């Protein structure tokens, strides 16, 4: 009798297990996504952020959720990525929000505004200043959901064929620079040009353009711009802490199991930290190498910085008056920036200033 009871219970348990298996399988479906990147594979730190996310998501889901990164042009070009993701042509992308200011200038805030937050402040605003929620409410209008994907830190001001000391020196200067930064420089007399990274060297060499901004020493060195435009200016006040993003089709995001959403969020967070860590680790040696090869390091003059700051605020006031989405997010961004610099001028600035002086003294 006991044996029959045991066998009956065991059979029932096996049946229950057989019934449970489809439910388990359903909770961890096999999913394949394509991710279009805005960054060529040669920019290993930037393109590598997308590869890093794909690797961690695959490992976290035991290979059930595979995301395949594609370089720009393999599916769509970088300028078309936001539309391709929103329409569902691809499930997600690894890009910069400000590439799409032509759709709406509010996209610029997602990356960085000229004279905006630095990289640490950007993360603070995104994660704990309601920034990411505000941006995602805006992105939802374009059928997009976004997660921070990295930061380059403060960028350089670019490569110039001649020295630039005053605002007058900028008059008629043809510079590769786009977006709101291009609009600001235009107010100072610059003629903005939109040119792909691969075309910068020949354009400078031929004199088609007089200057070009790219990223920072590690990436700039790969392009060899110091050979055709020796003056290397800083800081890139238009990108004090530019955030990179993973854009995801909103419907596809909402359809994901919660565990897969958590895997993407965790992997994106890792990529967000790792990308800037790589730049911070690699830029010093690259800068030394560029200077050793003859690059002439120059700061933008206070006159140019002040004029650009004034022009930037005029543009923001104008956009805020015309664009409710821009105003809503910019008001949050601006207030957060002011509070952050109230704090950063105390311990952070004092400590960094001392350490820079100490290093100079040896």
Secondary structure, DSSP 8 states (H G I E B T S, - for coil): -HHHHHHHHHHHHHHHHHHHHHHHHHHT--EEEEEEESS-TTSHHHHHHHHHHHHHHHHHTTTSEEEEEE-TTTSS-GGGHHHHHHHTSSSEEEE-GGGGTTT-TTHHHHH--TT---HHHHHHHHHHSSHHHHHHHHHGGGTEEEEEEEE--S---EEESS---SGGGGTT-EEE--HHHHHHHHHTT-EEE---GGGHHHHHHHTS-SEE--S-HHHHHHHTGGGT--EEEE--TT-SS-EEEEEEEHHHHHHS-HHHHHHHHHHHHHHHHHHHHHHHHHHHHHHHHHHHTT-EEEE--HHHHHHHHHHHHHHHHHHHHH-HHHHHHHHHHHHHHHHHHHHHTTHHHHHHHHHHHHHHH-
